[in-house]
Each structure stands twice: as structure tokens, then as C-alpha cells.
Amino acid sequence: MRSTALALLLALTLAGAASAEEASGAVRQLTVTGSARVEAVPDLATVTAGVETRGGTAAEALGANSAAMQGVLTALDAAKVARADVQTSELSVSPVLDNPEDGSAPQVTGYQASNMVTVKVRDVATLGTIIDAVTGAGANRLFGIGFDLADPKPVLDEARQQAVADAQHKAALFAGAAGVKLGPVISLSEGGGGGGPVPYFARAEMAKAAPVEAGTVTLSADVQLVFALE
């Protein structure tokens, strides 16, 4: 008798909960995330190159630096790199200090000037030639070579589509495993995503005549879908 009463009480409780859910308008939901990564051959390269010079005075260091940098810019012009694709990324003049072993105050022994430019190379196949040109013209600093896409939108859109398909696949899998039926999509939101070059670092004197491989770049997309459950 007691077990019958408990069963009746449980049934009434569940029925009350279901009625409360219906009355409140609550909708059963399933939230899933989808991810995708798409690789593409890069069609844009960037390289940061420049010159570092020293002199007895700040003016001497800067003067020598300016002359060397002019040679680098002339080499870029000869390589048909548009000036709009050349941007100064660093310009500095600083003292060179000698730190005595006896612990006395550091002494200024000269000055160092540095001028770096970041160059966009829109024909990746010419990157090695351009590196040879600027190092041959006097660039003694080279770093930050990277690869990217000039227009990443088509590849990113493909990644987004694949991410949505991944989320839909997961939702169908989970619903089937749980024995429920998927309803319409209630919401869709995009998380992080994007991509970019993986930089390659090299000393200027080692880069000349060295082969440069662009490889591939990867763009990714993440989405979140919320489904109603019928």
C-alpha cells in the first residue's frame, strides 16, 4: 500500500513539473559547438628587414644608418615593391654602454641606430629574390618572415560552413543517442576564429640565397548552435 502511495506521489510530482514547464513556456534545448580548420596556400608574404649601424656620436650613427637604409629602399624599388607596401616599424638611436668590471658607472662608448621596415610581398614566388636584394643592398637585420592570405574571406567562409556542419552532425548524434528529436535552431553564434602566418626567423647573413618555402596557412572557425528539442 505504501509503495503504491509513493508511486502515485511520484507520478503526480512529475505531472506537476511537466505542467509547470508548459505553463512557463520553457523549451527543452540542446547546445552544441562545431569547429573546422581549412588550409590554404598563402599568396601574401611579409618580412621585416633593416639596418643597424654604430658611430662615435648619435649623428654619425644615424647618418650611416640613413645612407644604408636608402640603399635598401632603392633595392625594393628595383624589385618593384610599391612604397605603399613598405612601412617603417622601428627607428631608434641609443647609446652603447661599456660596463666596467670594477663596478663603476657605465661609460658611453658610442651610439647605435636601427631602422626597420616591414615589407608586404604580394608575389610570394619573388620573396627569396627580394630578400637577396635587400641584404645585398646593406640590410643586416632580417626577421619576422611570415605568410598569409591577401583575401582570407573565402577560406574563412568555407571554415564557417564546415563548422556549422560539424555542429549539426554532433547535434544529430547526441539527439539520437538520447532518444529525443531535434527541433529548429534557436540561435547560432560564432566564437573565435581566424588564422595567420607562422613567423620564420633568420639572421640576415644566413638568409641570402636561401630557399624560402611558403607552405600553407590555416584558418579556423568555431560556432555554437542551440536546438529546440521536440
KEKOLKE-717594 format. One record per residue (C-alpha): residue in three letters; x, y, z. Coordinates in steps of 0.5 Angstrom, whole numbers, padded with zeros to 4 digits, always signed. Example, Ala and Ser with C-alpha at 12.3 -4.5 7.8 and 13.67 -1.06 7.14 Angstrom:
2
ALA+0025-0009+0016 SER+0027-0002+0014 
This chain:
230
MET+0000+0000+0000 ARG+0006+0005+0002 SER+0009+0003-0005 THR+0003+0005-0009 ALA+0002+0011-0005 LEU+0010+0013-0007 ALA+0009+0011-0014 LEU+0002+0016-0014 LEU+0006+0021-0011 LEU+0012+0021-0016 ALA+0007+0021-0022 LEU+0003+0027-0019 THR+0010+0031-0018 LEU+0013+0029-0025 ALA+0006+0031-0028 GLY+0006+0038-0024 ALA+0013+0039-0026 ALA+0011+0038-0034 SER+0005+0042-0033 ALA+0010+0048-0030 GLU+0015+0047-0035 GLU+0009+0048-0040 ALA+0006+0054-0037 SER+0013+0058-0036 GLY+0014+0057-0044 ALA+0020+0053-0042 VAL+0023+0050-0048 ARG+0028+0044-0048 GLN+0035+0045-0051 LEU+0041+0042-0054 THR+0047+0047-0054 VAL+0053+0044-0059 THR+0059+0047-0061 GLY+0063+0046-0068 SER+0070+0047-0070 ALA+0073+0047-0077 ARG+0080+0048-0080 VAL+0082+0050-0087 GLU+0089+0050-0090 ALA+0090+0055-0096 VAL+0097+0056-0100 PRO+0099+0063-0098 ASP+0099+0069-0103 LEU+0102+0074-0099 ALA+0109+0075-0095 THR+0111+0080-0090 VAL+0118+0081-0088 THR+0122+0086-0083 ALA+0129+0088-0085 GLY+0133+0094-0084 VAL+0140+0096-0082 GLU+0144+0097-0075 THR+0150+0102-0075 ARG+0154+0105-0070 GLY+0158+0111-0069 GLY+0162+0115-0065 THR+0156+0120-0064 ALA+0149+0120-0065 ALA+0149+0124-0071 GLU+0155+0119-0074 ALA+0151+0113-0073 LEU+0144+0116-0075 GLY+0148+0119-0082 ALA+0151+0112-0083 ASN+0144+0109-0082 SER+0140+0113-0086 ALA+0145+0112-0092 ALA+0145+0105-0091 MET+0137+0105-0091 GLN+0137+0109-0097 GLY+0140+0103-0101 VAL+0135+0098-0098 LEU+0129+0103-0101 THR+0133+0103-0107 ALA+0133+0096-0108 LEU+0126+0095-0106 ASP+0124+0100-0111 ALA+0128+0096-0116 ALA+0125+0090-0114 LYS+0118+0093-0116 VAL+0116+0093-0109 ALA+0111+0099-0108 ARG+0112+0104-0103 ALA+0105+0103-0100 ASP+0108+0096-0098 VAL+0114+0099-0094 GLN+0112+0101-0087 THR+0117+0104-0082 SER+0117+0099-0076 GLU+0122+0101-0072 LEU+0127+0108-0071 SER+0132+0109-0066 VAL+0138+0111-0063 SER+0141+0109-0057 PRO+0148+0110-0053 VAL+0153+0104-0053 LEU+0155+0103-0046 ASP+0161+0099-0043 ASN+0160+0096-0036 PRO+0167+0096-0033 GLU+0169+0090-0029 ASP+0170+0094-0023 GLY+0163+0096-0022 SER+0164+0103-0023 ALA+0159+0107-0027 PRO+0158+0105-0034 GLN+0161+0109-0040 VAL+0158+0111-0046 THR+0163+0109-0052 GLY+0159+0110-0058 TYR+0152+0110-0061 GLN+0147+0105-0064 ALA+0142+0107-0070 SER+0137+0102-0072 ASN+0132+0103-0078 MET+0127+0097-0079 VAL+0122+0097-0085 THR+0116+0092-0086 VAL+0115+0090-0093 LYS+0109+0086-0096 VAL+0111+0082-0102 ARG+0105+0081-0106 ASP+0108+0075-0110 VAL+0111+0070-0106 ALA+0115+0067-0111 THR+0119+0073-0111 LEU+0121+0073-0104 GLY+0127+0070-0104 THR+0130+0075-0109 ILE+0127+0081-0105 ILE+0131+0078-0099 ASP+0137+0077-0103 ALA+0136+0084-0106 VAL+0136+0088-0099 THR+0141+0084-0096 GLY+0146+0085-0102 ALA+0144+0093-0101 GLY+0146+0093-0094 ALA+0141+0091-0089 ASN+0144+0087-0084 ARG+0138+0085-0080 LEU+0132+0081-0082 PHE+0127+0077-0078 GLY+0119+0076-0078 ILE+0118+0073-0084 GLY+0111+0070-0085 PHE+0106+0068-0090 ASP+0098+0070-0090 LEU+0092+0071-0095 ALA+0091+0077-0098 ASP+0084+0076-0098 PRO+0082+0071-0093 LYS+0075+0071-0093 PRO+0073+0066-0098 VAL+0077+0061-0094 LEU+0074+0063-0087 ASP+0067+0063-0090 GLU+0069+0055-0092 ALA+0071+0054-0085 ARG+0065+0057-0082 GLN+0061+0053-0087 GLN+0065+0047-0084 ALA+0064+0049-0077 VAL+0056+0049-0078 ALA+0056+0042-0081 ASP+0060+0040-0075 ALA+0055+0042-0070 GLN+0049+0040-0074 HIS+0053+0033-0074 LYS+0054+0033-0067 ALA+0047+0035-0065 ALA+0044+0029-0069 LEU+0049+0024-0066 PHE+0047+0027-0059 ALA+0040+0027-0060 GLY+0040+0020-0063 ALA+0044+0017-0057 ALA+0039+0021-0052 GLY+0033+0018-0056 VAL+0030+0025-0057 LYS+0028+0029-0063 LEU+0032+0035-0066 GLY+0027+0042-0067 PRO+0029+0048-0070 VAL+0036+0052-0069 ILE+0034+0057-0064 SER+0041+0061-0064 LEU+0047+0061-0068 SER+0054+0065-0065 GLU+0061+0065-0068 GLY+0067+0064-0063 GLY+0074+0065-0064 GLY+0077+0064-0071 GLY+0082+0067-0076 GLY+0089+0065-0078 GLY+0095+0068-0079 PRO+0103+0067-0081 VAL+0107+0063-0077 PRO+0114+0067-0077 TYR+0120+0065-0079 PHE+0127+0068-0076 ALA+0133+0068-0079 ARG+0140+0072-0079 ALA+0141+0077-0085 GLU+0147+0074-0087 MET+0144+0067-0087 ALA+0138+0069-0091 LYS+0142+0071-0097 ALA+0141+0066-0103 ALA+0137+0061-0098 PRO+0131+0058-0101 VAL+0124+0060-0098 GLU+0118+0056-0097 ALA+0111+0059-0096 GLY+0108+0052-0094 THR+0100+0053-0092 VAL+0097+0058-0087 THR+0091+0055-0083 LEU+0084+0059-0082 SER+0079+0056-0077 ALA+0072+0058-0074 ASP+0068+0056-0068 VAL+0061+0056-0068 GLN+0055+0055-0062 LEU+0048+0052-0064 VAL+0042+0052-0060 PHE+0037+0047-0062 ALA+0030+0046-0059 LEU+0028+0039-0057 GLU+0021+0036-0059 
